[in-house]
Amino acid sequence: MTVLKAVMAPARAEYAGGFREIDVYDLPGECTGAVTGLYLTGDVDQEYLAEQRRMLDSFVARGGRIVVNGHVQRVFLEGLTRWRKLEFRNPRDLALTRVTEHPVWAGTDPKSFLYNTGTRGPVPFAELERTGVAGFYGRGCYPDLPEDARVVHTIGRTWAPIDYDYPLGAGRVLVHGGNDLLQFATADRGTARLPYRREFRRGAAARHHHGPGVPPRLRVHAGSDATALFGTALGHQEEGEDMLTVLESGTPIDPSFADLMKYHGTEFPGGVAHAYCAVRHAVSLFGTVERREVTVRTAFPGQGGRDAIEMALRAVTGDRFTVVPELAATERGPVLARYVWEFTYRDRTVLLRLRDAGFVTAEFIELGARRDRDAADNARLRVLKQEMTDRLLAGAVGEVYEEVPPPTR
């Protein structure tokens, strides 16, 4: 899998900080099927990108991830809106407010992005207020947002959106209305790990609250592997991440979450994520498996889970997949009861259940069960689905599901 960084300068398709840098004008030829993510710097030619809109829309709709920096004035991607300059008189008019927690900015203080200073090393905020210059992070906003957009930061006292993301088909778009985000990943301001967090690969323009008890994933320091930069949003599979690998007649296959979503569609990403996490955990316990020899029983009846199991293990068409309501852990309550998976490979069986760590919310269960939902309810349900998906994909093996003793049959 490849993540491209499109820039306004001749490039030789070299890797820099983990990205493969390309000239933006080479994008049509470079954006092949192997590319899963695209990072657009803030100075790229938007007129040219607008000419490539059909290609960009298709790239995201089929599961790609795009990060858009800067001031959008030409709508080159479905859902984008135009940036507007903010009227400001003092730094308070440019201060950030975090509306939604997002893995890209996890562990950072919005105040750390307000000022720039020429002083080397960490500078106390009080000193930054006295000597720093405000406005480098952003001086404008996106007052008009696409449907299902999630605002991460607002700017100023009018709470105008500056950072947001939104779904587009099977993919996702992250928009930052200011200078390139990579410029703000510095140790001096205490943000060396922005946005080098694997949570974003496991979600992520992307998706956003981590449940209690879910430990943060390994962080990659600035200057090492920048492909961790928007992993979830960019759909990039990093070396060292927990991958799912199974065998097909001895040949390794590495189905990613994005692959499973391409097979399933867009309706139930949470179900796909649950099955993906469960299969990945089971394989980590079994070791190398021939995928057509794995049998699956589950209390989870969702179509997303079924499709993910079929794509990864070919268990549905192989008549090795069964929904067993009796497997439900009813004593755990309606939120957790059905998230139980039993995998059998040759002479070993493992039973997995979802950890009680906030991955699934009562609101999601209750709203999903309602049959009288209106348009607003359905819009809210889509948001809850994506947020749950992001939480699940942010967890490593063992952080999402846990092994429990198999029941006595």
N, C-alpha and C positions, 0 to 999 in steps of 0.2 A: 504494500500500500504506500502511496506517495502523497505528500502534502506540498503544494506549490505555494510560493510566495511571489506574487506578481508585482514588479517594480517598474518605475519609469527610468530605466537605464539599461543599456546593453548588458546582457548577462550571458554566461556560457553554460547555463543549466548546471551550475555547481551547487553543492550543498553548503549552506551557511547556517550555522546554528541549528541544524536539523531539518531545515526546509530546503527544497530545491528551488533556488531563485531563478526566475525566468523574466524576460522582457514581457510586459503586458501584451505587446503586439504579437507575441508568439503563442498567446494563450490558446487559440483554436487548435493548433497542431499539438500543443503540449498536454491539453486536458483530455487524456485518454481514459480508457476504462480502468486503468490501474490507479488513477488519481481519486482520492477520497475526500480531500480537503483543499480549500483555496483561501489564502490570506491576501487581501488586497490592501496595499499601503494607501495612505490618504491622498497621495498626489497622482494616482493613476488617471489616465485619460478616460473620463466618464463618457465623453461623446463616442469613443471607440467601444467602450463596454456596452453602451446602449445599442450599438449595431450587433453586438453578440448576445443580446438578451435571450433569444430563443435557446441558444446553447446553455446559457447560465441557468435559466429556468429549468431546463431539462436535467441539468447536472444536479441541482438541489432536489428536485422532485423525485429523482430515483434514489435518493439517500445521501447525496453529498452534503458537505457543510462548508459554509462560506462565512468569513469574518470580513466585515466592511468597516474600514476606518475613514475618518474625515467628514467632509461636508457634501452630502449627496445633493446634487442639483439636477442630475439627469437620472431618471428612473430606469436603471439597467437591469432590474431584477424584480419579479413580481413581489409585491408587498412593501417595497421600499417607499419611503416618503421623503420629501425635501427638507433639508436642514434650513433653519432660520437663525439669523444672528440674534443674540440676546442683548437687550439694553442693560448696561451695567455701569455702576458708579463707584463701587468699592468691592473688596474681596468677598464680602458677604453675599453679593449678588452672583458670585461664581462658586460658592461652596457647594459641595456634593452632599446629598442625602441618600442613604441606601434604603431603597424601598423593598427590595427582594434580595435575599441572600443568593449568591450565585457562585458556583465552584471556581470560576476564573478569579474572582476577587476574594475568595475565602481566606480568612485570617488577616485581612488588611483593614486599615482604618481609612475611611473616605477622606479624612483630613490630610492624610499623607500625600494626596495628589494635588492639593490646592496650590502650593507654592513651589517655585523653583528658585534655587540659589546657587551662586558660584562657589560656595564654601564646600570644601571637601569633608567627607565623613558625615556621620549622623549629626543633625542639628535639632535641638529642642524646638517644639512647635512655637513656643513663645518667641524664640529668636527668629524663626521663619516668618512669623507675623510682622516682625519689626524690619527684617531685611529682604525677605523673599518677594518674588514677583508672581502674582496670581494670574491664572488664565491659560496656562499652557495645556492643561488637561482638556479644557474645552471652554468655548465662549459662545456657544449656541445650543440649540435644542431641536428636537423633533416633536412638535406639538401634535402632529397627526400620525397616528400609529395604525399598523395593519391589524386585522382581526386576530385575536388570540395572542397578541404581543404581550410580553412580560417585561415591565420596566425594572431595571436593576438600580440605576441611579437617576435622580433628578438633580437639576442645577439651579442654584439661586433660591430666592424667597418666593418665587412663583411655582416652584415644584415642576419645572418643565423637564420632560424626559431627555436624557443625553445618552444613556446606555440601555439597550433593550435587545431582546431576541424574540424570534417567532418561528413557528413551524411552517414548512412549505413542502407539501407532499410528504415523502418519507425522510426528508432532510430538514435542515435547520439553518437559520441565518442569525448571526450576531452583529449588531450595529453599534459602533462607538463613534459619537459625534465630536471627535476632536483629533489631536495629534496621535500618531500610531501608539497603540497600547504598549508595544515593546519598549518604547522610550521610558516607560514608567516602571520598569522592572529593575530597580537598583537597590543595592544594599544600603546606600546612604539615606534613602527615605524609608527604609525598613520594609521594602516591597520587592526584595530580590527574587522572591518566588512567584510574583505576579507575572504572568498567569501560568506559571509552570507547575500545574497541578494535574495529576492524572484523573482527578474527579471529572474534568471537563471532557476527557476522552470517554469516560464511562457514563454521559449525558447528557458535546454537551453543550450551544449554544444554549450552553448552553442552559439542559434542565439541570425544585432547586434547594429545598431544605434538607439537610442531613438529619436523619432521625437520631434521637439520643442514643448514645452507646455505639455509634458508628464511627470508628476511628478514621482519621484522615489518611489518605494514601500517601505513598512516597512522594516527596517533593523533589523537583529537579532544579538545581541552582541556575541562576542566570548565567548565560555564557556556556552552558554545557549542552543540553539537548533541548533545543527550542521547539522540537516537534511535540513536546508535551504541552506546548502552548495551547491551546484549544483542542486538545485531543478529542473530547466528546464532540465539540462543535465541528471539528475538522474530520472526525471519523478516522483518525490515524491510530494504527495499532503499533504501540511502541515495543521495542525490545525490552524484555524484562517484565512486561505486563502479563497478567493472567490470561493466557489465550486458551481457547478450546481447540484441542487437536484430537481428531479421531482417525481411525484407519478405514479405508475402503479397499478390501482385498490386499492389505499390506501397504497401500499408498496413503501417506498422511494427507488429511484434509483439515484446513483451519477455518471453519465457518465463523464469521464474526457476527456481532449483533446486527450490523448493517446488512449483511447477507440474509439473515433471517427475516429482517423487515422487508427486504425486497421480495422475498417469497410470500410473506404474509399480506403485505399491503400496509395501510396506515391506520386501521380502525382500532386495534387493540395493542398498542406498543407495550403497555404494562404486562399483559399476559406473555408476550414474547420475551420480555426482560426476565420475568419470573422463571420461565422455562430455561432460558439461556443460563441464568445464574445457577439453577438447580443441576442442569446437565454438566456444567463446568465443574461444580463441586463434586458430583458423583465421579466424573472421570479422574479428578485429582485423587480420589480415594482408590479407585480401581487400578490406576495406572493406564498404560496403553490399552485401548479397547478397539475391537472391530465393531464398527457402529451398527452393523446389521445383526449383531448378536446381543444387543442390549434390549431388555424388556422393561417397559415403563408402566407403572400403575400410579394413579394420582387422584386426589379428591378435587383437583382444580378442573372445572369443566370448560374453561374459556377457549374460544377459537384461536386466540393468539398463542396460547400455550401448545395447543394441538399442532398448529402449523410449525412452530419452532421445533417441536420434537420430530416432526416429519422431516423437516429440512436437515436437521443435524444428524438424526439417527435412522431415518427411513422406517420408523417404528409403526406409523399408522398404516401405510400400504403393506407393511410386512406383518400386520396383525399382531404386533407386539406392544400395542398401546391400548390401555383400558382406563376409563374413568370409573373410579370406585368410590361412591359417596361415603361408604363405611370407613374409609381411611381418614375422613375429616376428624380433626382434633377438636371436637365440639366443646370440650371442657375449657378451651382457650378463648371462647367467645366468637361472635360472628366475624370480627375483623381478621382474625388469624386462622380460623378453623380449616379453611379449604386449601391453604398453602402447604400442602403435604405431597411429597413425591417419593415413590419407591422405585429404585432401579435395581435390576438383577443382571449380572454379567457372569455367565458360566456358573460357577458354584458359589458366588457371593451376592448377597443382597444388602443394600444400604437404604436407610430411610432418612429423608431430610425434611425438616420443617422450617418455616420462616422464623427468624429471630424476632423477638418482641422488642424491636428497636425503632419503631416509628416509620417503617417502610411503607405501610399501608395505613390510611387514616379511616376513621369512622365515617367522616363526611363522604369519602369516595365510595365506601360500601353502601351507605344509605342512599346516596344519589343514584348510584348505578342500579340499585334494585327498584327504584321508582319507575312506574309505567306512565305517569302523568307529567313527564318532564316537558317544559316549554323550551323555546329557543335559548333563553338565558341559562336555563339549567344545563342544556346540552353543551353550551359554550363553557360553562364552569366545569363540567365533567371532562371535557377535553383537556383543560388546564390541569385538573387533578391527575388525569392519566399520565400526562407528560412529566409532571412533578414526581410522581411515583416512579416512573421509568428512570428518571435521572438519579433518584436516591438509590435505586437498585444497582444501576450500572456503576455508581461511585464506589461500591463496596468490593473488596477483594474476596477471593475464595475464603469461606469461613466466617466472613463478616455479615453475610446476608442470610444464608441458610446454615443450619446446624444439624449434625448427625444425631439421631436418637435411636434407641433399640427398636428393631423391627417388631411388629405385633406378632403374637402367636396365632397362627392360622388354625 
